[in-house]
């Protein structure tokens, strides 16, 4: 038997425009199954060897579309599973979704002979284009990437080995070059300048770090029909994966008594109007095609507070903001304020008694924010994604 193992050298998470490196190992293993199809050979009967006819590798992107939310043709929304009955390998082989991108297949080996207890290693490298959508598992559209390795032993059928990948994109986030910022930094003339091995990705990483680390406080005065409820201060509007969203709330000069509040980090999946599915001959409204998903939440009772703060972590497993011609993913902070209809009487500083019954009303407010990606190595280490896959031939 032949055991094929694929190991992603740089981890399972990459940027679009990055180079993927995978170590593919072909090993001879002894078959221990006792079925009638087993082939066992000892050293006494002669030299043992296995022959692999060919092996090729390529990266594919599969798009799965929900026909109830996105207006597409039947052939695209529900493609049949592609099969393979010859030595040729199609990118759609074994896939149900639509393959919107595939790299050119690269031949790893051809007519490989493995002697007993031997192995052979090969390195597969491919540069991913920068104009691809990120990995995304939405309710309307799903984008998934995988490294597909096709294998065939002599006289046997074609087998597939899939290694899942996660791609993050930064090209459509409006990042500016950080060369102007670097000119301000004073460099040490006595130290050698470190030359990066991946300078194409260092520039966007530094730009994202500059955008998300620079503080530009924004103050929002939240009011209703009766007056001011609270003053919210956020130190910035862009956050990276794994970062904390920190803000302060000031109730000092509020005219309306706030009993409690909550803030939730939400993603909003939007389908363009021309792509929305028609229900009953009419095109669905925006609210029907806006899919909301809630993540971290902060809740606090704030009656009698003058000031307080909020802290929301941005999970590492979520997809940053992006926009394509099929779907857009936006992020927002969803606030809910529970206020008293009549202002509370705070007379008596030492012994204040709260009212037994109070009429309340709820006010909802949404604040858009931008979520940026972070270093792929950080996401890989935090998610413990699978970097290896194997198959027996």
C-alpha positions in Angstrom: 0.0 0.0 0.0 1.0 3.6 -0.5 0.3 6.2 2.2 0.1 9.8 0.9 0.4 12.6 3.5 0.0 16.3 2.7 1.2 18.9 5.2 0.8 22.6 4.8 4.1 24.2 5.8 2.8 27.6 6.6 -0.4 26.6 8.4 -4.0 26.4 7.1 -4.6 30.2 7.0 -3.3 32.5 4.2 -3.8 35.9 2.7 -4.9 36.2 -0.9 -1.8 36.9 -2.9 0.3 34.7 -0.6 2.3 31.6 -1.6 1.0 28.3 -0.4 3.6 25.6 0.3 2.7 22.0 1.0 4.9 19.0 1.6 3.5 15.8 0.0 5.0 12.5 1.2 4.6 9.2 -0.5 5.4 6.2 1.8 5.4 2.4 1.3 3.4 0.8 4.1 2.6 -2.9 4.7 -1.0 -3.9 4.3 -2.4 -5.7 7.4 -6.0 -6.3 6.3 -7.1 -9.9 6.1 -9.7 -9.4 3.4 -9.5 -11.4 0.2 -8.4 -8.3 -1.7 -5.3 -7.8 0.4 -2.0 -8.1 -1.1 0.8 -9.2 1.3 4.3 -9.9 0.3 7.3 -10.6 2.6 11.0 -10.1 2.0 11.4 -13.8 1.5 9.3 -13.9 -1.6 11.3 -11.2 -3.3 11.6 -7.5 -3.5 8.4 -5.5 -2.6 7.5 -2.3 -4.3 4.5 -0.1 -5.1 4.1 2.0 -8.2 2.1 5.2 -8.3 1.0 6.1 -11.8 0.7 9.9 -11.3 -0.1 12.6 -8.7 -1.1 16.2 -9.4 -2.2 19.1 -7.1 -4.2 22.3 -7.5 -6.1 24.8 -5.4 -9.8 25.3 -6.0 -12.5 27.7 -4.7 -16.0 26.3 -4.4 -19.0 28.6 -4.2 -22.2 27.2 -2.7 -25.3 29.3 -3.4 -28.6 29.2 -1.6 -31.3 29.3 -4.3 -33.8 30.6 -1.8 -31.8 33.8 -1.2 -29.8 34.4 -4.4 -31.2 34.6 -7.9 -29.2 32.2 -10.1 -29.9 29.6 -12.7 -30.7 26.0 -11.8 -27.5 24.7 -13.4 -25.4 27.0 -11.2 -27.3 26.8 -7.9 -27.7 23.0 -8.0 -24.8 21.5 -10.0 -24.5 17.8 -10.1 -21.6 16.1 -8.5 -18.9 15.7 -11.0 -17.4 12.2 -11.5 -14.2 11.0 -13.0 -13.8 7.8 -14.8 -10.5 8.3 -16.6 -7.0 9.4 -15.8 -7.8 13.0 -16.3 -8.8 15.1 -13.3 -11.3 18.0 -13.4 -11.4 20.7 -10.8 -15.1 19.9 -10.3 -14.3 16.2 -9.5 -16.2 15.2 -6.3 -17.7 18.7 -5.8 -21.3 19.7 -5.5 -20.8 23.5 -5.5 -19.7 25.8 -8.4 -15.9 25.9 -8.9 -15.3 29.6 -9.5 -11.5 29.4 -9.4 -8.9 26.8 -9.9 -5.1 27.0 -10.4 -3.5 25.0 -13.2 -2.7 21.5 -12.0 0.9 20.7 -11.3 2.3 17.2 -11.8 4.0 16.1 -8.6 5.2 12.6 -9.7 4.8 10.3 -12.6 5.5 6.6 -12.5 6.8 6.7 -9.0 8.3 3.4 -7.7 8.5 3.0 -4.0 10.6 0.1 -2.7 9.9 -1.6 0.6 9.9 0.8 3.7 10.8 3.8 1.6 9.3 7.3 1.2 9.6 10.2 -1.1 8.9 13.9 -0.5 7.8 16.6 -2.9 7.0 20.3 -2.3 4.0 21.9 -4.0 4.0 25.7 -4.2 1.3 28.0 -5.7 0.7 31.7 -5.4 -2.9 32.6 -4.8 -4.3 35.6 -6.9 -5.2 38.7 -4.9 -8.6 39.2 -6.5 -10.4 36.2 -4.9 -13.1 36.4 -2.2 -12.2 35.3 1.3 -13.3 32.0 3.0 -16.9 32.6 4.1 -19.7 30.4 5.4 -22.8 32.5 5.1 -26.4 31.5 4.7 -26.8 32.9 1.2 -23.3 32.1 -0.2 -20.4 30.0 1.0 -16.8 30.3 -0.3 -14.5 27.5 0.6 -10.9 26.7 -0.5 -9.1 23.4 -0.6 -5.9 22.0 -1.9 -6.9 19.0 -4.1 -4.4 16.3 -4.8 -5.3 13.7 -7.4 -3.7 10.2 -7.2 -3.9 7.0 -9.2 -2.1 3.7 -8.7 -1.3 1.6 -11.7 -4.5 -0.4 -12.5 -6.6 1.4 -9.9 -9.1 4.3 -9.9 -8.4 7.9 -9.2 -8.4 9.0 -5.6 -8.6 12.5 -4.2 -6.9 14.0 -1.1 -8.4 17.3 0.2 -6.7 19.7 2.4 -8.9 22.6 3.6 -7.6 26.2 3.5 -8.8 29.4 4.9 -8.1 32.6 2.9 -8.4 36.2 4.2 -8.4 39.2 1.9 -7.3 42.8 2.4 -7.3 44.2 -1.1 -10.9 45.6 -1.0 -10.6 47.2 2.4 -9.1 50.4 1.1 -5.7 50.0 2.8 -3.2 52.7 1.9 0.5 52.3 1.7 2.4 52.9 4.9 5.5 54.3 3.2 4.5 57.8 4.2 4.2 56.7 7.8 7.5 55.0 7.8 9.3 58.1 6.7 8.4 59.7 10.1 10.0 56.8 12.0 13.6 57.5 13.0 15.8 54.5 12.0 19.0 53.4 13.7 21.9 53.9 11.2 24.1 51.4 13.2 21.7 48.5 12.8 21.3 46.5 9.7 17.9 46.7 8.0 16.0 43.4 8.1 15.0 42.4 4.6 11.6 40.7 4.8 11.1 37.4 2.9 7.5 38.4 2.1 7.6 42.1 1.5 4.3 42.0 -0.5 2.4 41.1 2.6 4.4 43.1 5.1 3.1 46.4 3.6 -0.7 45.5 4.1 0.0 44.1 7.6 1.8 47.3 8.6 -1.0 49.3 7.1 -3.7 47.4 9.0 -1.6 47.8 12.2 -1.4 51.5 11.7 -5.1 51.8 10.9 -6.2 49.8 13.9 -3.6 51.1 16.4 -4.1 54.8 15.8 -6.7 56.3 18.1 -9.2 58.8 16.8 -11.9 59.0 19.4 -15.5 59.5 18.2 -18.2 60.7 20.6 -21.8 59.8 19.8 -24.7 61.5 21.7 -27.5 59.0 21.8 -30.9 60.7 22.3 -34.6 59.9 22.0 -37.7 62.0 21.8 -37.4 63.0 25.5 -33.7 64.1 25.4 -30.2 62.8 25.8 -29.7 59.2 27.0 -25.9 58.7 27.0 -22.7 59.9 25.4 -20.8 57.0 23.9 -17.0 57.3 23.2 -15.2 54.8 20.9 -11.5 55.2 20.5 -11.6 53.9 16.9 -13.9 52.4 14.2 -11.6 49.7 12.8 -10.6 46.5 14.6 -8.5 43.5 13.8 -9.5 39.9 14.5 -8.8 39.0 18.1 -8.9 42.6 19.2 -11.1 44.0 21.9 -13.7 46.7 21.2 -13.4 49.2 24.1 -15.6 52.2 24.7 -16.9 54.4 27.5 -20.5 55.5 28.3 -21.2 58.8 30.1 -24.6 59.3 31.8 -23.6 62.4 33.7 -25.7 65.0 32.0 -28.4 62.8 30.6 -32.0 63.9 30.6 -33.4 60.3 30.3 -32.8 57.7 33.0 -31.2 54.6 31.5 -32.0 51.4 33.4 -29.8 48.9 31.5 -28.1 48.6 28.2 -26.6 45.8 26.0 -24.2 45.9 23.0 -23.8 43.0 20.6 -21.2 42.5 17.8 -23.2 41.5 14.7 -22.3 40.6 11.1 -24.6 41.5 8.3 -24.7 39.4 5.2 -26.1 41.5 2.3 -27.1 40.3 -1.2 -27.2 42.9 -3.9 -30.7 43.9 -5.0 -30.3 42.6 -8.6 -29.2 39.2 -7.1 -32.0 38.7 -4.7 -34.3 35.8 -5.2 -37.9 36.5 -6.2 -40.6 35.1 -4.0 -44.1 34.9 -5.5 -43.0 37.0 -8.6 -41.9 39.9 -6.4 -38.3 40.6 -5.4 -37.6 40.2 -1.7 -36.9 43.3 0.4 -33.6 44.3 1.9 -34.7 43.1 5.3 -35.4 39.6 4.0 -31.9 39.3 2.4 -30.0 40.9 5.3 -28.8 37.9 7.4 -27.7 38.9 10.9 -25.4 36.8 13.1 -24.6 37.8 16.7 -21.3 37.0 18.4 -20.0 38.5 21.6 -22.3 40.5 23.8 -21.9 42.9 26.7 -24.8 43.6 29.1 -25.0 45.8 32.2 -27.5 47.3 34.6 -26.6 51.0 34.7 -29.3 52.6 36.9 -27.7 55.4 38.9 -24.3 55.2 37.0 -22.5 58.3 36.0 -19.9 56.5 33.8 -19.2 52.9 32.8 -17.3 51.1 30.0 -17.9 48.3 27.5 -15.5 45.6 26.2 -16.3 43.2 23.3 -13.8 40.7 21.9 -13.7 40.2 18.2 -13.4 36.4 17.6 -10.6 35.0 15.5 -12.7 32.6 13.6 -15.0 35.1 12.0 -14.6 36.6 8.4 -13.5 40.2 8.2 -15.4 42.8 6.2 -15.5 42.2 2.4 -17.6 43.0 -0.6 -18.1 41.1 -3.9 -20.6 41.2 -6.7 -22.6 38.3 -5.1 -22.5 39.2 -1.4 -21.2 41.7 1.1 -20.3 41.2 4.7 -20.6 44.2 7.0 -20.1 44.6 10.8 -21.9 46.7 13.3 -22.5 47.2 17.1 -26.1 46.7 18.0 -27.1 48.8 21.0 -30.3 48.4 23.1 -31.1 50.9 25.8 -33.8 50.3 28.3 -34.9 53.7 29.6 -37.5 55.0 32.0 -40.5 56.8 30.5 -40.5 59.3 33.4 -37.2 60.5 34.9 -36.3 58.9 38.2 -36.3 61.0 41.3 -32.9 60.9 42.9 -33.7 63.0 46.0 -32.0 61.7 49.1 -28.3 60.9 48.6 -28.0 58.6 51.6 -31.1 56.5 51.4 -32.6 56.3 48.0 -35.5 54.0 47.4 -36.1 52.8 43.9 -39.7 52.8 42.6 -41.5 49.5 42.8 -43.0 49.9 39.3 -41.5 51.9 36.5 -42.7 52.2 32.9 -39.9 51.6 30.5 -39.2 51.7 26.8 -36.5 50.2 24.6 -34.4 52.1 22.1 -32.3 50.3 19.4 -29.3 51.8 17.6 -26.8 50.3 15.2 -23.2 51.6 14.7 -21.3 50.4 11.7 -17.7 49.3 12.2 -15.0 47.7 10.1 -13.3 44.4 10.9 -9.8 43.9 9.4 -7.9 40.6 9.2 -4.8 39.9 11.2 -1.6 37.9 10.7 -2.4 34.4 9.4 0.0 32.9 11.9 -2.1 34.3 14.8 -5.3 32.8 13.4 -3.7 29.4 12.7 -2.3 29.1 16.2 -5.6 30.2 17.9 -7.9 28.0 15.8 -5.8 24.8 15.8 -6.8 24.2 12.2 -5.9 20.9 10.6 -2.7 21.3 8.5 -2.3 17.7 7.5 -4.4 15.1 5.6 -3.5 11.6 4.4 -5.0 8.8 2.4 -4.1 5.1 1.8 -3.9 3.8 -1.8 
